[in-house]
Amino acid sequence: MSILEIILQAAAESGLPKFGSAVGAGLAAIGIGIGIGKIGASALESIARQPEASGDIRANMIISAALIEGAVFFALVICLLIVL
């Protein structure tokens, strides 16, 4: 039995994976809030500067927000898989 196997077995029995996945899920939620908040703020500022381009800006904002949410949902699924 190698030292790595011993360390992994001790970590699995101590509950660290559940703690780590909880921290990861929390960081993912914070990241999505910050990311979509910055997208919204930038979009509103862009629309205020150039109102005639509001349709294009809005469409790009929705696409960017969807991509960020997809990445965060992937991170949350990985965190949930660690718990189970």
C-alpha positions as CSV (number, residue, x, y, z in Angstrom):
1,M,0.0,0.0,0.0
2,S,1.5,3.3,-1.1
3,I,1.5,6.5,0.9
4,L,-0.9,8.1,-1.5
5,E,-3.5,5.4,-1.0
6,I,-3.2,5.8,2.8
7,I,-3.6,9.6,2.5
8,L,-6.6,9.2,0.2
9,Q,-8.3,6.7,2.5
10,A,-7.7,8.9,5.5
11,A,-9.2,11.9,3.7
12,A,-12.2,9.9,2.6
13,E,-13.0,8.8,6.1
14,S,-12.5,12.2,7.7
15,G,-15.4,14.0,5.8
16,L,-13.1,16.3,3.9
17,P,-14.6,15.6,0.5
18,K,-18.0,16.7,1.7
19,F,-16.6,19.8,3.2
20,G,-14.6,20.5,0.0
21,S,-17.7,20.0,-2.2
22,A,-19.7,22.3,0.0
23,V,-17.0,25.0,-0.3
24,G,-16.9,24.4,-4.0
25,A,-20.7,24.8,-4.4
26,G,-20.6,28.0,-2.4
27,L,-17.8,29.4,-4.5
28,A,-19.7,28.5,-7.6
29,A,-22.8,30.3,-6.4
30,I,-20.7,33.4,-5.5
31,G,-19.0,33.3,-8.9
32,I,-22.3,33.2,-10.8
33,G,-23.6,36.1,-8.8
34,I,-20.5,38.2,-9.5
35,G,-20.3,37.2,-13.1
36,I,-24.0,37.9,-14.0
37,G,-23.9,41.1,-12.0
38,K,-21.0,42.4,-14.0
39,I,-22.6,41.4,-17.2
40,G,-25.8,43.2,-16.3
41,A,-24.0,46.3,-15.1
42,S,-21.9,46.5,-18.3
43,A,-25.0,45.9,-20.5
44,L,-26.9,48.7,-18.8
45,E,-24.0,51.1,-19.1
46,S,-23.7,50.2,-22.8
47,I,-27.4,50.7,-23.5
48,A,-27.2,54.0,-21.7
49,R,-24.3,55.1,-24.0
50,Q,-25.8,53.7,-27.2
51,P,-29.6,53.2,-27.0
52,E,-30.0,52.3,-30.6
53,A,-27.9,49.1,-30.1
54,S,-30.0,47.9,-27.1
55,G,-31.4,44.8,-28.9
56,D,-27.9,43.5,-29.8
57,I,-26.5,44.3,-26.4
58,R,-29.4,42.5,-24.7
59,A,-29.1,39.4,-26.9
60,N,-25.3,39.2,-26.1
61,M,-26.0,39.7,-22.4
62,I,-28.4,36.8,-22.3
63,I,-26.1,34.5,-24.2
64,S,-23.2,35.4,-21.9
65,A,-25.3,34.9,-18.8
66,A,-26.4,31.5,-20.1
67,L,-22.8,30.4,-20.8
68,I,-21.8,31.4,-17.2
69,E,-24.8,29.6,-15.7
70,G,-23.9,26.5,-17.7
71,A,-20.4,26.5,-16.4
72,V,-21.5,27.0,-12.9
73,F,-24.2,24.2,-13.1
74,F,-21.4,21.9,-14.3
75,A,-19.3,22.8,-11.2
76,L,-22.3,22.2,-9.0
77,V,-22.9,18.8,-10.5
78,I,-19.3,17.9,-9.9
79,C,-19.6,19.0,-6.3
80,L,-22.7,17.0,-5.8
81,L,-21.1,13.9,-7.4
82,I,-18.3,14.2,-4.8
83,V,-20.8,14.2,-2.0
84,L,-22.6,11.1,-3.3
